[in-house]
Amino acid sequence: MLSAVMEDYLKAIYTLSEETGERVSTSQLAEYLDVTPPTVTSMTAKLAERGLVEREKYEGALLTADGEVVALEVIRHHRLLESFLADRLDYDWSEVHDEADRLEHHVSDRLVRRIADALDQPGVDPHGDPIPNADLELPADATTTRLDAATPGDRVVVRRIRHRTDEELRYLADAGLRPGAAIEITDVAPFGMVTVAGAAGEQSLPAEVAHLIEVVPAAEATPA
């Protein structure tokens, strides 16, 4: 049996490595999980002893095949719970992350299957994050671009928003920037502001917020 903390580490390593395509450093994990670097070193050593993580000094951590299975199972639980909370219990999308974090380690496989069936096997959660299926396979998805890398004049559709803080999600929701929203990039300032126009009007986003938003060209967009 793995503790909830161990599962959190495996999920964090998967999430960070999936985003960067690289090994995850101790400092990255410490910042992501809001713990100290020595705590990260201690825990990743324990996970390595269990064959769930590969560690290279000065190069960071990477999940083994067994570690990835655990991470994907926890991610499946988390994203299905987020979807259930938003779809059936009327939670705001900025509220579901913390609730799912608390529940993801304690739901049975039977309950997870029933949630997936009740929601008609959703492919993405409220933030556009892909949900692994019962075989822990991720659905195929279109190639996305980060909004801060877009060009003025581009017409795009929001596909995914990388969760960082609830405050950022509330800010984006107020700006009408949710998965499925169609927008046009009207300006990209040299100092990093990205201005977009959509159903909610024109919005200027700091580059670090725009970087959280993944988009696809409007001409290539299909329902999520």
C-alpha positions as CSV (number, residue, x, y, z in Angstrom):
1,M,0.0,0.0,0.0
2,L,1.2,3.5,-0.8
3,S,0.4,6.5,1.3
4,A,-1.6,9.4,0.0
5,V,1.6,11.5,0.2
6,M,3.5,9.0,-2.0
7,E,0.7,9.0,-4.6
8,D,0.8,12.8,-4.6
9,Y,4.5,12.7,-5.4
10,L,4.0,10.3,-8.2
11,K,1.2,12.4,-9.6
12,A,3.3,15.5,-9.3
13,I,6.3,14.0,-11.1
14,Y,4.0,12.8,-13.9
15,T,2.3,16.2,-14.3
16,L,5.6,18.1,-14.3
17,S,7.4,15.8,-16.7
18,E,4.4,15.6,-19.0
19,E,4.5,19.4,-19.2
20,T,8.2,19.9,-19.8
21,G,9.2,16.5,-21.4
22,E,12.1,16.4,-19.0
23,R,13.2,14.9,-15.7
24,V,11.7,16.7,-12.6
25,S,14.2,18.5,-10.4
26,T,14.1,18.5,-6.6
27,S,13.4,22.2,-6.6
28,Q,10.5,21.9,-9.1
29,L,8.9,19.2,-6.9
30,A,9.4,21.2,-3.8
31,E,7.8,24.3,-5.3
32,Y,4.9,22.3,-6.8
33,L,4.1,20.5,-3.6
34,D,5.0,23.3,-1.3
35,V,7.5,21.3,0.7
36,T,11.2,21.7,1.4
37,P,13.9,20.2,-0.9
38,P,15.2,17.8,1.8
39,T,11.6,16.5,2.2
40,V,11.5,15.8,-1.6
41,T,14.9,14.1,-1.5
42,S,13.8,11.8,1.3
43,M,10.5,10.9,-0.4
44,T,11.9,10.3,-3.9
45,A,14.5,8.0,-2.3
46,K,11.7,6.0,-0.7
47,L,9.8,5.8,-4.0
48,A,13.0,4.8,-5.8
49,E,13.4,1.9,-3.3
50,R,10.0,0.7,-4.3
51,G,10.8,0.8,-8.0
52,L,8.4,3.6,-8.8
53,V,10.9,6.4,-9.5
54,E,14.3,6.6,-11.2
55,R,16.7,9.2,-9.7
56,E,19.9,10.6,-11.1
57,K,22.0,13.0,-9.0
58,Y,21.7,16.5,-10.4
59,E,19.4,15.3,-13.2
60,G,16.1,14.8,-11.4
61,A,13.5,12.2,-11.1
62,L,11.5,10.2,-13.6
63,L,8.7,7.6,-13.1
64,T,9.3,4.0,-13.9
65,A,6.6,2.0,-15.8
66,D,5.1,0.9,-12.4
67,G,5.2,4.5,-11.1
68,E,3.4,5.8,-14.2
69,V,0.6,3.3,-13.7
70,V,0.1,4.5,-10.1
71,A,0.2,8.2,-11.3
72,L,-2.3,7.6,-14.1
73,E,-4.7,5.8,-11.8
74,V,-4.6,8.7,-9.3
75,I,-5.0,11.2,-12.2
76,R,-8.0,9.3,-13.5
77,H,-9.6,9.4,-10.0
78,H,-8.9,13.1,-9.7
79,R,-10.2,14.2,-13.1
80,L,-13.3,12.1,-12.9
81,L,-14.1,13.5,-9.5
82,E,-13.6,17.0,-10.8
83,S,-16.0,16.3,-13.6
84,F,-18.6,14.8,-11.3
85,L,-18.4,17.7,-8.9
86,A,-18.8,20.2,-11.7
87,D,-21.4,18.4,-13.7
88,R,-23.6,16.8,-11.1
89,L,-23.0,18.8,-7.9
90,D,-22.8,22.3,-9.5
91,Y,-19.3,23.1,-8.1
92,D,-17.5,25.9,-9.8
93,W,-14.5,24.8,-11.8
94,S,-12.3,26.8,-9.5
95,E,-13.5,24.7,-6.5
96,V,-13.2,21.2,-7.8
97,H,-9.4,20.8,-7.7
98,D,-9.0,20.9,-3.9
99,E,-12.1,18.7,-3.3
100,A,-10.8,16.1,-5.8
101,D,-7.3,16.2,-4.1
102,R,-8.9,15.2,-0.9
103,L,-11.0,12.4,-2.4
104,E,-8.8,10.9,-5.0
105,H,-6.9,8.6,-2.7
106,H,-10.0,7.2,-1.0
107,V,-12.5,6.2,-3.8
108,S,-12.8,2.6,-4.8
109,D,-12.4,1.3,-8.3
110,R,-16.0,0.4,-8.3
111,L,-17.1,3.9,-7.5
112,V,-14.7,5.4,-10.1
113,R,-16.3,3.1,-12.8
114,R,-19.8,4.2,-11.8
115,I,-18.8,7.8,-11.9
116,A,-17.3,7.3,-15.4
117,D,-20.5,5.5,-16.5
118,A,-22.8,8.2,-15.0
119,L,-20.8,10.9,-16.9
120,D,-20.8,8.8,-20.1
121,Q,-17.1,8.2,-20.1
122,P,-15.9,11.8,-20.4
123,G,-12.6,12.4,-22.3
124,V,-11.6,15.6,-20.5
125,D,-12.3,17.3,-17.1
126,P,-13.6,20.8,-16.6
127,H,-10.2,22.3,-17.3
128,G,-9.7,20.4,-20.5
129,D,-7.2,17.9,-19.0
130,P,-7.5,14.5,-20.6
131,I,-8.9,11.7,-18.4
132,P,-7.2,8.3,-18.7
133,N,-9.7,5.5,-19.5
134,A,-10.2,2.3,-17.5
135,D,-7.1,0.9,-19.1
136,L,-5.2,4.0,-18.0
137,E,-4.8,5.1,-21.6
138,L,-5.0,8.8,-22.5
139,P,-7.3,9.9,-25.3
140,A,-5.7,11.2,-28.5
141,D,-5.8,14.9,-28.6
142,A,-5.0,17.7,-31.1
143,T,-1.6,19.4,-30.9
144,T,-2.0,22.5,-28.9
145,T,-0.2,25.8,-28.7
146,R,0.3,28.0,-25.6
147,L,-1.6,31.2,-25.9
148,D,1.5,33.3,-25.1
149,A,3.1,31.8,-28.3
150,A,0.2,32.9,-30.6
151,T,0.4,35.6,-33.2
152,P,-1.9,38.7,-33.5
153,G,-4.7,37.9,-35.9
154,D,-4.9,34.2,-35.0
155,R,-8.4,32.8,-34.4
156,V,-8.2,30.0,-31.9
157,V,-10.3,27.8,-29.5
158,V,-9.3,27.2,-25.9
159,R,-8.6,23.5,-25.5
160,R,-7.0,23.2,-22.1
161,I,-6.1,25.3,-19.1
162,R,-3.3,24.1,-16.9
163,H,-4.4,24.5,-13.3
164,R,-2.1,26.5,-11.0
165,T,-4.3,28.4,-8.5
166,D,-8.0,28.7,-7.9
167,E,-7.7,32.5,-8.2
168,E,-6.3,32.2,-11.7
169,L,-9.2,30.0,-12.7
170,R,-11.7,32.4,-11.3
171,Y,-9.9,35.2,-13.2
172,L,-10.1,33.3,-16.5
173,A,-13.7,32.3,-16.0
174,D,-14.6,36.0,-15.5
175,A,-12.7,36.7,-18.7
176,G,-14.8,34.0,-20.6
177,L,-11.7,31.9,-21.1
178,R,-12.8,28.3,-20.6
179,P,-12.3,25.2,-22.7
180,G,-14.4,25.6,-25.9
181,A,-14.2,29.4,-25.9
182,A,-13.4,30.9,-29.4
183,I,-11.1,33.9,-29.3
184,E,-9.0,36.1,-31.5
185,I,-5.5,37.3,-30.5
186,T,-5.5,41.0,-31.1
187,D,-2.1,42.0,-29.6
188,V,1.0,40.5,-28.1
189,A,3.0,43.2,-26.3
190,P,6.8,43.2,-26.1
191,F,6.6,43.2,-22.3
192,G,4.4,40.1,-22.2
193,M,0.8,41.1,-22.2
194,V,-1.5,39.1,-24.5
195,T,-4.7,40.7,-25.6
196,V,-7.6,38.6,-26.8
197,A,-11.2,39.2,-28.0
198,G,-14.0,36.9,-27.3
199,A,-17.6,36.6,-26.2
200,A,-16.8,38.5,-23.0
201,G,-15.1,41.3,-24.8
202,E,-11.4,42.2,-25.0
203,Q,-9.1,40.9,-22.2
204,S,-5.4,41.6,-21.6
205,L,-3.6,38.7,-19.9
206,P,-0.2,38.6,-18.3
207,A,2.2,36.3,-20.2
208,E,2.4,33.9,-17.2
209,V,-1.4,33.5,-17.2
210,A,-1.6,33.2,-21.0
211,H,1.0,30.4,-20.8
212,L,-1.4,28.3,-18.8
213,I,-3.9,28.3,-21.8
214,E,-3.6,25.8,-24.6
215,V,-5.3,26.5,-27.8
216,V,-5.9,25.0,-31.3
217,P,-6.6,26.9,-34.5
218,A,-10.3,27.6,-34.9
219,A,-10.4,25.8,-38.2
220,E,-9.1,22.6,-36.6
221,A,-11.2,22.7,-33.4
222,T,-13.6,19.8,-32.7
223,P,-15.8,19.4,-29.6
224,A,-13.8,18.4,-26.6
